[in-house]
Amino acid sequence: MNKGRYVFSQLCDFLPTDHFKWLIKKYEGNKYVKSFTCWNHLMVLLFGQLSNREGLRDLIVTITPFKSAFHHLGFGKNVSRSNLSKANEIREVKIFQEFADKMVSIAREKRGVVKDFFISNNVYEFDSSTISLCLSVYWWTKLHHGKGGVKLHELYDVKTDIPTFSVITDASVHDSQVMDLIPYEKESFYIFDRAYMATKKLYIIEGVEAYFVVREKHKMSFEVIEDKEYNNPSSGIMADQIMRFKGYKTKKQYPNKLRRVVFYDYDGNRTFVFYTNNFEITAEQVAMLYKYRWRVELFFKWLKQHLRIKEFYGTSENAVKMQIYAAIIAYCLVVIVQECMGLKLQTYDVLRILSTALLTKMPLCDLLIEQKEEEFTEGKYQQLCLNFNG
C-alpha cells in the first residue's frame, strides 16, 4: 500500500487530520488563503523539525529540488521563503498549540504506563527551560538577567515519559506564576523544584485534593506538631515531621498542616528539605518522587539537542511559538509511530533513522521494523539517573 510513497507522507498518516481540520474551521485558519494552507504550513514545519533543518534558508534549499512532489508531500503548490515567513508571522498560533495538545493526548494513550511504579497515582513534574534569544533580533522578548528569551513550561508525565501540558511565556515570567494554569487532577502527585515554593499556589493544589512534593527554597519559620524521630542514614532520611508554618504571610496563605522530610544525599554531600501534603507514603518515597523530577530536564535536553528550537524560521513572537509547538508535535508523532509499530528502538534512534529517509520512497515498516535495536547504541535518550547531583 505504501510502495512508491515518500516516508514523510507515510509518517503523516499517523496525524489526526480530522482534528486539525476542525481547528482550522474553529479559528478560520484558511480564511482569505489562496495557497499555502494551514495544513501545508504544518507539513513544512514538521519536515523542518524531523529533518533538523537549521534555518529558513536551509529548509527551503532542501525541499526545492522536490518541487514536483510538493503535492504528495502535503506542501501545496509552492513553498518559498516569503510565503513561509509570512505564514509564520500572521497565522493563528492557537491552531498549532491545540493540535500539539491533541498529539500529546494520543501519545499518552498509545504509550500507556511504561514503568512498574512504586505508587498507583499519576505523577507529574513541572519545570521550565529558557530559550535564549538575541534582543536586537527578537525585540519583543523581555529582559531576563540582561538577555532576551522565551521560557517553555512543561508538565511532564513521569509514568509515560510524555509532556502533557505546555505554556510559552517571556523569560522574565517567574516560574511560580504559571502554576495557576496547571490542570490539576484529584489524587495525582505534582513534583516541583524550589522555584515553585509558593505557599498560596500550593494551597490551591490542596484545595483540589491533589498532592505535591516541593523542595524548600529557603529556611522557613514553622512549628513542629509531630516529630517521628525518623533517622535512617542508610536511606538518607534524616527527619520526617508534621508541621505548620508560623510566619504571618505563609501561615495565612497555607493554614493547614504539612509534612517536612529532610534528606541527605551522600553522593553530592547535600541536604534537601521537602514539603508535601501527603501523609500516607513513606519518607523514602517522598525523596524518590523528587528524584524523578530530573526526567523533565532530560526531556528539555532531548528537545533542544534533537529538534529545532534554538534556531528559528522567523523572528516574531508568533513564529517562535509556532516552531516550539511544531517541535512538540514532531516529538509526539515519533512516539505514536513507535507505539503503533511496536518498535523497540529508542525515540532518538527512530528520529535519527527518519531524518535521513524522509524523502526516500520505501515502506515505513521496511525502514523501521527491520532495524535491530543493538545497532543503535549511541545517543540514546538517557535513562533516569537516580541521584541528586547537578
Wavefront OBJ file of the C-alpha trace (Angstrom):
o trace
v 0.000 0.000 0.000
v 2.897 2.367 0.765
v 5.013 1.354 -2.217
v 6.135 4.444 -4.086
v 5.134 6.853 -1.295
v 7.572 9.129 0.458
v 8.491 8.168 4.015
v 7.403 11.639 5.174
v 3.928 11.128 3.683
v 3.599 7.764 5.412
v 4.558 9.348 8.730
v 1.867 11.975 8.352
v -0.746 9.221 8.044
v -0.433 8.941 11.840
v -1.627 12.534 12.339
v -5.270 13.130 13.393
v -6.161 15.110 10.264
v -9.855 15.423 11.138
v -8.977 17.213 14.370
v -6.655 19.579 12.526
v -9.430 20.370 10.032
v -11.745 21.080 12.968
v -9.194 23.509 14.445
v -8.824 25.267 11.095
v -12.588 25.725 10.972
v -12.699 26.830 14.623
v -10.133 29.600 14.103
v -10.915 30.300 10.416
v -7.304 29.475 9.649
v -7.739 29.303 5.879
v -9.895 32.415 5.533
v -8.679 34.541 2.598
v -5.947 31.964 1.892
v -5.470 31.176 -1.796
v -2.460 28.910 -1.411
v -0.180 27.576 1.331
v -2.942 26.496 3.681
v -2.646 25.682 7.385
v -2.092 22.020 6.515
v 0.675 22.917 4.042
v 2.213 25.097 6.751
v 2.127 22.299 9.323
v 3.690 19.837 6.880
v 6.597 22.165 6.097
v 7.233 22.901 9.790
v 7.122 19.187 10.636
v 9.525 18.396 7.824
v 11.878 21.054 9.159
v 11.732 19.527 12.640
v 12.110 15.900 11.588
v 14.962 16.671 9.178
v 16.599 19.075 11.658
v 16.890 21.989 9.240
v 18.950 24.788 10.764
v 17.042 27.773 9.422
v 14.568 29.114 6.897
v 17.102 29.176 4.054
v 18.325 25.655 4.842
v 14.746 24.359 4.863
v 13.804 25.937 1.526
v 17.054 24.834 -0.167
v 16.457 21.252 0.999
v 12.892 20.903 -0.299
v 13.099 22.974 -3.505
v 14.617 20.142 -5.639
v 11.470 18.127 -4.819
v 9.084 20.815 -6.061
v 7.348 18.357 -8.406
v 6.472 16.256 -5.340
v 5.162 19.108 -3.160
v 1.560 17.967 -3.615
v 2.378 14.410 -2.494
v 4.344 15.720 0.477
v 1.485 17.966 1.577
v 3.432 21.180 0.958
v 0.935 22.659 -1.517
v 1.683 24.202 -4.897
v 4.646 26.282 -3.853
v 6.800 26.937 -0.797
v 9.030 29.984 -0.727
v 10.880 31.893 1.947
v 8.390 34.721 1.617
v 5.150 32.739 1.973
v 6.536 30.587 4.800
v 7.858 33.652 6.595
v 4.534 35.464 6.189
v 2.566 32.452 7.443
v 4.835 32.246 10.496
v 4.119 35.893 11.228
v 0.338 36.072 10.845
v -1.196 32.596 11.155
v -3.188 31.831 14.323
v -0.772 30.062 16.672
v -3.627 28.535 18.711
v -4.245 26.097 15.842
v -0.781 24.626 16.365
v -0.939 24.901 20.151
v -4.202 22.972 20.405
v -3.064 20.438 17.815
v 0.034 19.855 19.953
v -2.299 19.228 22.914
v -4.189 16.651 20.839
v -0.958 14.921 19.821
v 0.099 14.775 23.468
v -3.219 13.131 24.360
v -2.834 10.498 21.629
v 0.810 9.803 22.511
v -0.070 9.248 26.193
v -2.922 6.931 25.242
v -0.756 4.903 22.865
v 2.195 4.576 25.200
v 0.340 3.888 28.435
v 2.251 3.391 31.682
v 5.697 2.141 30.733
v 7.142 1.584 34.191
v 6.365 -0.505 37.230
v 5.984 2.469 39.521
v 6.008 2.345 43.305
v 2.717 4.247 43.676
v -0.504 3.902 41.711
v -1.279 7.646 41.492
v -0.442 9.691 38.421
v 2.845 11.545 38.890
v 3.700 14.790 37.102
v 6.747 17.037 37.137
v 6.523 20.727 36.350
v 9.526 22.729 35.274
v 10.678 25.285 32.730
v 13.558 25.812 30.333
v 14.692 29.145 28.940
v 15.455 29.507 25.237
v 17.797 32.477 24.870
v 17.127 34.937 22.034
v 19.058 37.943 20.752
v 17.294 41.139 21.832
v 18.381 43.028 18.714
v 16.583 40.475 16.511
v 13.806 39.225 18.800
v 12.983 42.708 20.043
v 9.653 41.678 21.602
v 11.265 39.492 24.276
v 11.575 40.975 27.738
v 14.821 41.255 29.602
v 15.842 38.363 31.843
v 19.188 38.945 33.566
v 20.046 41.316 30.736
v 19.117 38.846 27.989
v 16.091 38.200 25.808
v 14.332 34.880 25.540
v 11.244 32.775 25.951
v 10.504 30.178 28.575
v 8.936 26.791 27.847
v 6.981 25.449 30.841
v 6.162 21.736 30.740
v 4.000 19.440 32.829
v 5.636 16.047 32.329
v 4.017 12.665 32.940
v 6.634 10.559 34.738
v 4.928 7.240 34.050
v 4.644 7.665 30.283
v 7.607 9.961 29.545
v 5.288 12.313 27.666
v 4.853 16.094 28.145
v 1.188 16.685 28.893
v 0.791 20.459 29.123
v 2.891 23.261 27.618
v 2.966 27.011 28.163
v 5.276 29.527 26.472
v 5.992 32.827 28.234
v 8.589 35.581 28.225
v 11.759 34.555 30.013
v 11.076 37.274 32.592
v 7.963 35.479 33.901
v 8.673 33.781 37.231
v 8.088 30.034 37.246
v 5.576 30.115 40.094
v 3.280 32.469 38.157
v 2.429 29.665 35.735
v 1.294 27.264 38.488
v -2.239 28.685 38.253
v -2.537 27.324 34.692
v -1.767 23.695 35.531
v -4.793 21.382 35.041
v -4.566 19.650 38.423
v -6.084 16.181 38.830
v -7.513 14.808 42.053
v -5.136 12.442 43.919
v -2.289 12.983 41.445
v 1.215 13.985 42.568
v 2.924 17.160 41.320
v 6.672 17.492 41.770
v 8.262 20.942 41.925
v 11.711 22.411 42.375
v 12.324 25.205 44.878
v 11.347 27.939 42.376
v 7.751 26.801 42.921
v 7.800 27.101 46.717
v 4.828 29.497 46.686
v 2.532 28.720 49.617
v -0.530 30.454 48.181
v -0.335 28.469 44.950
v 0.461 25.212 46.729
v -2.715 25.660 48.764
v -4.683 25.581 45.501
v -3.366 22.049 44.956
v -4.575 21.136 48.431
v -7.984 22.527 47.511
v -8.409 20.198 44.526
v -7.376 17.192 46.655
v -4.154 16.629 44.746
v -0.678 16.151 46.234
v 2.604 17.988 45.831
v 6.247 17.457 46.696
v 8.255 20.672 46.610
v 11.816 21.456 47.611
v 12.383 24.140 50.248
v 13.605 27.412 48.738
v 14.977 28.957 51.927
v 14.651 28.390 55.639
v 11.064 28.947 56.680
v 9.547 29.621 60.093
v 7.432 26.691 61.287
v 6.350 24.780 64.379
v 6.682 21.015 64.654
v 3.407 19.320 65.576
v 4.747 15.795 65.465
v 8.314 14.598 65.082
v 8.520 10.961 64.116
v 12.167 10.923 65.245
v 12.900 9.174 61.995
v 16.585 8.859 61.259
v 17.650 6.293 58.683
v 21.195 7.047 57.489
v 21.153 4.116 55.059
v 18.306 5.700 53.081
v 19.385 9.297 53.611
v 16.223 10.246 55.541
v 17.240 12.474 58.448
v 13.827 13.739 59.598
v 10.114 13.184 58.990
v 7.919 15.800 60.652
v 4.369 17.125 60.649
v 4.466 20.901 60.893
v 2.630 24.165 60.371
v 4.011 27.483 59.127
v 4.449 30.236 61.744
v 5.179 33.243 59.557
v 2.301 35.707 59.221
v 2.189 35.541 55.428
v 2.925 31.831 54.978
v 0.506 30.819 57.745
v -2.237 32.891 56.155
v -1.547 31.501 52.683
v -1.188 27.877 53.829
v -3.005 27.360 57.163
v -3.134 23.546 57.014
v -0.585 21.072 58.322
v 2.225 19.875 56.082
v 4.808 17.159 56.141
v 8.505 18.077 56.178
v 11.074 15.495 55.069
v 14.828 16.067 55.361
v 17.019 14.025 53.027
v 20.820 13.840 52.925
v 22.447 12.997 49.607
v 25.709 11.227 50.432
v 26.987 11.276 46.853
v 26.588 15.014 46.471
v 27.161 15.855 50.145
v 23.992 17.972 50.145
v 20.894 18.241 52.312
v 17.439 18.592 50.775
v 14.239 19.602 52.557
v 10.902 18.652 51.011
v 7.346 19.682 51.839
v 4.346 17.560 50.925
v 0.662 17.466 51.775
v 0.588 13.666 51.555
v 0.837 11.855 54.890
v 0.455 8.286 53.612
v 3.537 7.493 51.526
v 6.872 6.818 53.240
v 9.583 9.418 53.678
v 11.763 7.412 51.279
v 9.024 7.614 48.659
v 8.827 11.388 49.087
v 12.541 11.640 48.290
v 12.197 9.165 45.424
v 9.407 11.207 43.836
v 11.616 14.280 43.819
v 14.422 12.325 42.205
v 12.143 11.634 39.255
v 11.879 15.385 38.691
v 15.026 15.138 36.603
v 13.058 13.382 33.845
v 11.611 16.666 32.671
v 15.119 18.143 32.485
v 16.212 15.205 30.354
v 13.235 15.909 28.083
v 14.233 19.571 27.716
v 17.776 18.493 26.893
v 16.490 15.954 24.343
v 14.208 18.528 22.737
v 16.980 21.108 22.385
v 19.539 18.622 21.068
v 17.436 16.705 18.561
v 14.681 19.068 17.430
v 14.891 22.592 16.133
v 14.001 25.056 18.915
v 17.224 27.048 19.200
v 17.321 28.460 15.659
v 14.018 29.799 14.381
v 12.369 30.240 10.978
v 11.025 33.663 11.942
v 11.752 36.461 14.397
v 8.255 37.331 15.643
v 6.713 36.011 18.843
v 4.138 34.163 16.738
v 6.820 32.431 14.660
v 8.841 31.358 17.698
v 5.823 29.900 19.499
v 4.646 28.142 16.341
v 8.004 26.441 15.888
v 8.135 25.279 19.507
v 4.670 23.746 19.193
v 5.765 22.121 15.922
v 8.668 20.533 17.829
v 6.262 19.093 20.414
v 4.019 17.779 17.609
v 7.046 16.160 15.944
v 8.156 14.544 19.212
v 4.686 13.119 19.837
v 4.438 11.906 16.235
v 7.632 9.885 16.660
v 6.298 8.420 19.934
v 2.980 7.500 18.269
v 4.823 5.777 15.406
v 6.972 3.947 17.969
v 3.955 2.590 19.794
v 1.744 1.839 16.780
v 4.526 -0.117 15.077
v 5.718 -1.826 18.263
v 9.280 -0.569 17.851
v 11.900 -1.430 20.443
v 14.165 1.380 19.296
v 14.688 4.451 21.452
v 12.877 7.656 20.462
v 16.119 9.302 19.365
v 17.067 6.307 17.216
v 13.712 6.417 15.419
v 14.156 10.141 14.786
v 17.706 9.594 13.561
v 16.591 6.990 11.013
v 13.663 9.085 9.834
v 15.693 12.283 9.454
v 17.818 10.738 6.689
v 14.980 8.965 4.883
v 12.063 11.426 4.753
v 12.409 11.974 1.002
v 13.001 8.343 0.091
v 10.325 6.002 -1.202
v 10.112 2.790 0.761
v 7.565 1.227 3.103
v 7.875 2.643 6.604
v 7.796 -0.839 8.108
v 10.810 -1.860 5.999
v 12.670 1.206 7.199
v 11.964 0.834 10.916
v 10.830 -2.642 11.919
v 13.781 -4.479 10.407
v 16.286 -2.356 12.300
v 17.970 -4.166 15.162
v 17.962 -2.352 18.471
v 21.576 -3.285 19.237
v 22.718 -1.447 16.100
v 21.765 1.845 17.708
v 23.637 2.352 20.941
v 24.972 5.895 20.617
v 22.975 8.925 21.592
v 20.119 7.099 23.265
v 17.614 9.091 25.251
v 19.207 8.723 28.655
v 17.586 6.664 31.369
v 16.936 8.400 34.656
v 19.959 8.652 36.882
v 18.582 8.456 40.382
v 20.824 10.843 42.202
v 20.654 14.457 43.267
v 23.818 15.684 41.581
v 23.578 18.692 39.349
l 1 2 3 4 5 6 7 8 9 10 11 12 13 14 15 16 17 18 19 20 21 22 23 24 25 26 27 28 29 30 31 32 33 34 35 36 37 38 39 40 41 42 43 44 45 46 47 48 49 50 51 52 53 54 55 56 57 58 59 60 61 62 63 64 65 66 67 68 69 70 71 72 73 74 75 76 77 78 79 80 81 82 83 84 85 86 87 88 89 90 91 92 93 94 95 96 97 98 99 100 101 102 103 104 105 106 107 108 109 110 111 112 113 114 115 116 117 118 119 120 121 122 123 124 125 126 127 128 129 130 131 132 133 134 135 136 137 138 139 140 141 142 143 144 145 146 147 148 149 150 151 152 153 154 155 156 157 158 159 160 161 162 163 164 165 166 167 168 169 170 171 172 173 174 175 176 177 178 179 180 181 182 183 184 185 186 187 188 189 190 191 192 193 194 195 196 197 198 199 200 201 202 203 204 205 206 207 208 209 210 211 212 213 214 215 216 217 218 219 220 221 222 223 224 225 226 227 228 229 230 231 232 233 234 235 236 237 238 239 240 241 242 243 244 245 246 247 248 249 250 251 252 253 254 255 256 257 258 259 260 261 262 263 264 265 266 267 268 269 270 271 272 273 274 275 276 277 278 279 280 281 282 283 284 285 286 287 288 289 290 291 292 293 294 295 296 297 298 299 300 301 302 303 304 305 306 307 308 309 310 311 312 313 314 315 316 317 318 319 320 321 322 323 324 325 326 327 328 329 330 331 332 333 334 335 336 337 338 339 340 341 342 343 344 345 346 347 348 349 350 351 352 353 354 355 356 357 358 359 360 361 362 363 364 365 366 367 368 369 370 371 372 373 374 375 376 377 378 379 380 381 382 383 384 385 386 387 388 389 390
